[in-house]
Amino acid sequence: MAIELSASEETAVDHDFSVIDPHQHFWQLGHGHYPWLEEPAQISFRYGNYNSIRRSYLPQDYRRDTAHVHVVQTVHIEAECDRSWKFEETTWLGELSRTFGLPSACVAYAALGGTDAEEVLARHATSSLVRGIREKPAAAASAREARRGLPGSMDDPAWRRGYRWLSRHSFSFDLQTPWWHLDAAADLARDFPDTTIVLNHTALPADRSAEGLAAWRLGLELVAGAPNVALKISGLGRPGPPWMLEANGPVIRDAISIFGSDRCMFASNYPVDSLVGSFDEIFACFLAAIADRSPAEQRMLIHDNAKRIYRLDATRARSSVSVPPRGNNEPDAFP
């Protein structure tokens, strides 16, 4: 299948692989409650205004957006619904999965620093759809303000008490944090080697200055030293310019060089990243960025790694997982 890049690009990319999308969202406004989508005021977000996605987004919408790409499985990542609705979101996703075949698995929410974290994780573990948990630990708004040991951070003993229960259920942890907290992520991975950490959105390299990218690469190199950390290459849009290979290709290639092709995954972050590009544009640019990789590596990056890391062959969420060893400057509270 050939997918043309945006008009500003001249490259077309062919691929014959099935695709797994390990980071996408569904929501139905009025069913449950999504404060960031349904309340009048917008939250601060790295892409700026997001009015165009303040509407229901369901499997049929995703299938429309991905019609030119052979997506065979997806992983739904918790969509910032009202926190009292965390179990209901998973139940609703199960209904969608039975009806539409999507999502194939999900990453649910739990407040790991809560006194009921053990109970919440145990209840999530009763769902065959749940593969892991995402909760965004406390983070600083810039590298200059970053401090270790703050309440709710990856260093917080109360938060870590909840985190340690993940391995009991073979849950992975989706970590969304900016690169200036990757030193804490590296320590977390080392201290809990039985829990797989999946780093979201390429560690948010929003600062594309030479200095910003150099610091981002150092952070990735630090956390990549832990063999139980994987990386989702997604969320690379910027406010204003469209999603372009020229801007994002070097970031993609650096990320893969640091983590290795066996621990990186393409992910769409749809529909959120529809704010910066169509699915076809984002996917085709990713393929163009990895065109020099072997077919086997390309297949790992768009299919095999996601299947292994999120246990998409498993019949129950409790099945084991392992990650093989490697061969705006503001964090947002947004999917």
Order of alpha helices (4+ residues) and beta strands (2+ residues): beta-beta-beta-alpha-alpha-beta-alpha-beta-alpha-beta-alpha-beta-alpha-beta-alpha-beta-alpha-beta-alpha-alpha-alpha
